[in-house]
């Protein structure tokens, strides 16, 4: 596995780099050797945060953990990713296509299937074309933290969402 480790408001010391590579290196039994792991370490006030992103053919495995100690955050993120991999193994490993991204040991090993993903509610609603700014206003009026809408400018389905600091994000589809 190849690590890309960056720091925001923090110097990535040799000790931190070593801790990340040692702890997340335990995950190498799940992935092919050429797998790239993107790690971002950041400090915001008293919060020590680690974000780990692992792109694997058609899926993204991601976890973000925060604590008062970066080494604790590193431990937590490794546990969460391992749990995610075991829980969703049958869903993310399609033996014909995605198997290349994972190690043979991971593919051959059977993990207990935890609960199936259950959709307990479905909603239908009329879609009125609008610009993203109008969608943000509508989202605020509804008191939601995201809003699905038909973008009047692009004629595509988009999502606006509320971010920290009273800012907004826009998700647009990227068609292959």
ZIUR-V61363 format. One record per residue. N is the residue number from 1. PSI is psi in radians with two decimals (* if undefined). OMEGA is omega in whole degrees, -180 to 180 (none if undefined). Layout:
n->N psi->PSI omega->OMEGA
n->N psi->PSI omega->OMEGA
//
This chain:
n->1 psi->2.50 omega->178
n->2 psi->2.31 omega->-179
n->3 psi->2.34 omega->171
n->4 psi->1.84 omega->-174
n->5 psi->2.15 omega->178
n->6 psi->2.78 omega->180
n->7 psi->2.47 omega->175
n->8 psi->2.09 omega->-177
n->9 psi->0.44 omega->180
n->10 psi->2.43 omega->173
n->11 psi->2.26 omega->179
n->12 psi->1.66 omega->-179
n->13 psi->2.92 omega->178
n->14 psi->-0.60 omega->178
n->15 psi->-0.77 omega->178
n->16 psi->-0.79 omega->-180
n->17 psi->-0.77 omega->-180
n->18 psi->-0.74 omega->180
n->19 psi->-0.76 omega->180
n->20 psi->-0.85 omega->-177
n->21 psi->-0.65 omega->179
n->22 psi->-0.86 omega->-175
n->23 psi->-0.89 omega->-179
n->24 psi->-0.33 omega->176
n->25 psi->-0.40 omega->177
n->26 psi->-0.36 omega->-180
n->27 psi->-0.10 omega->-176
n->28 psi->-0.34 omega->178
n->29 psi->-0.26 omega->-180
n->30 psi->-0.42 omega->-170
n->31 psi->2.78 omega->173
n->32 psi->2.66 omega->-176
n->33 psi->-0.52 omega->-177
n->34 psi->0.11 omega->-180
n->35 psi->2.37 omega->-179
n->36 psi->2.25 omega->180
n->37 psi->2.13 omega->179
n->38 psi->2.15 omega->-177
n->39 psi->2.24 omega->176
n->40 psi->2.14 omega->177
n->41 psi->2.37 omega->179
n->42 psi->2.73 omega->178
n->43 psi->2.21 omega->176
n->44 psi->1.90 omega->-175
n->45 psi->-2.08 omega->-179
n->46 psi->0.09 omega->-174
n->47 psi->2.22 omega->177
n->48 psi->2.02 omega->-171
n->49 psi->2.45 omega->174
n->50 psi->2.34 omega->176
n->51 psi->2.23 omega->-180
n->52 psi->2.25 omega->178
n->53 psi->2.23 omega->180
n->54 psi->1.78 omega->177
n->55 psi->2.22 omega->176
n->56 psi->1.96 omega->177
n->57 psi->1.56 omega->175
n->58 psi->-0.17 omega->179
n->59 psi->2.81 omega->174
n->60 psi->2.20 omega->175
n->61 psi->2.18 omega->-172
n->62 psi->2.51 omega->173
n->63 psi->2.61 omega->-179
n->64 psi->2.20 omega->-179
n->65 psi->2.51 omega->-179
n->66 psi->2.42 omega->174
n->67 psi->-3.05 omega->180
n->68 psi->-0.11 omega->-179
n->69 psi->2.23 omega->-176
n->70 psi->-0.64 omega->-179
n->71 psi->-0.60 omega->175
n->72 psi->-0.74 omega->178
n->73 psi->-0.71 omega->179
n->74 psi->-0.77 omega->178
n->75 psi->-0.79 omega->-178
n->76 psi->-0.76 omega->-175
n->77 psi->-0.63 omega->179
n->78 psi->-0.75 omega->180
n->79 psi->-0.75 omega->-178
n->80 psi->-0.78 omega->-179
n->81 psi->-0.73 omega->179
n->82 psi->-0.74 omega->179
n->83 psi->-0.74 omega->178
n->84 psi->-0.80 omega->-178
n->85 psi->-0.79 omega->-179
n->86 psi->-0.67 omega->-177
n->87 psi->-0.72 omega->-173
n->88 psi->0.26 omega->-176
n->89 psi->-0.86 omega->-177
n->90 psi->-0.39 omega->-180
n->91 psi->-0.59 omega->-176
n->92 psi->-0.34 omega->180
n->93 psi->1.76 omega->172
n->94 psi->1.99 omega->-170
n->95 psi->-0.55 omega->-177
n->96 psi->-0.65 omega->-171
n->97 psi->-0.94 omega->-173
n->98 psi->-0.15 omega->-176
n->99 psi->-0.49 omega->-179
n->100 psi->-0.55 omega->-176
n->101 psi->-0.24 omega->-175
n->102 psi->2.78 omega->179
n->103 psi->2.69 omega->180
n->104 psi->-0.68 omega->-180
n->105 psi->-0.75 omega->-180
n->106 psi->-0.74 omega->-178
n->107 psi->-0.73 omega->-177
n->108 psi->-0.44 omega->-177
n->109 psi->2.33 omega->177
n->110 psi->2.26 omega->176
n->111 psi->2.61 omega->179
n->112 psi->2.27 omega->175
n->113 psi->2.03 omega->174
n->114 psi->-2.87 omega->-176
n->115 psi->2.52 omega->173
n->116 psi->2.68 omega->174
n->117 psi->2.16 omega->-179
n->118 psi->2.15 omega->174
n->119 psi->2.05 omega->-175
n->120 psi->-0.13 omega->180
n->121 psi->2.46 omega->179
n->122 psi->2.44 omega->-179
n->123 psi->2.53 omega->174
n->124 psi->2.48 omega->179
n->125 psi->2.67 omega->178
n->126 psi->2.48 omega->-178
n->127 psi->2.08 omega->178
n->128 psi->2.21 omega->178
n->129 psi->2.36 omega->178
n->130 psi->2.86 omega->177
n->131 psi->2.74 omega->-177
n->132 psi->-0.67 omega->-180
n->133 psi->-0.70 omega->178
n->134 psi->-0.65 omega->178
n->135 psi->-0.66 omega->177
n->136 psi->-0.74 omega->178
n->137 psi->-0.78 omega->179
n->138 psi->-0.73 omega->179
n->139 psi->-0.78 omega->179
n->140 psi->-0.71 omega->180
n->141 psi->-0.60 omega->179
n->142 psi->-0.29 omega->-178
n->143 psi->0.41 omega->179
n->144 psi->2.94 omega->176
n->145 psi->0.05 omega->170
n->146 psi->2.82 omega->-179
n->147 psi->2.22 omega->179
n->148 psi->2.32 omega->-178
n->149 psi->2.88 omega->175
n->150 psi->2.03 omega->-177
n->151 psi->2.07 omega->-178
n->152 psi->-0.45 omega->-178
n->153 psi->-0.62 omega->-175
n->154 psi->-0.21 omega->-177
n->155 psi->0.57 omega->177
n->156 psi->2.72 omega->176
n->157 psi->2.23 omega->180
n->158 psi->2.93 omega->176
n->159 psi->2.29 omega->169
n->160 psi->2.59 omega->-180
n->161 psi->2.71 omega->-178
n->162 psi->2.32 omega->178
n->163 psi->3.00 omega->177
n->164 psi->2.65 omega->177
n->165 psi->0.48 omega->179
n->166 psi->0.76 omega->174
n->167 psi->2.99 omega->-177
n->168 psi->2.69 omega->175
n->169 psi->2.74 omega->179
n->170 psi->2.23 omega->177
n->171 psi->2.13 omega->180
n->172 psi->2.50 omega->-180
n->173 psi->2.57 omega->174
n->174 psi->1.76 omega->-176
n->175 psi->2.32 omega->-179
n->176 psi->* omega->none
//
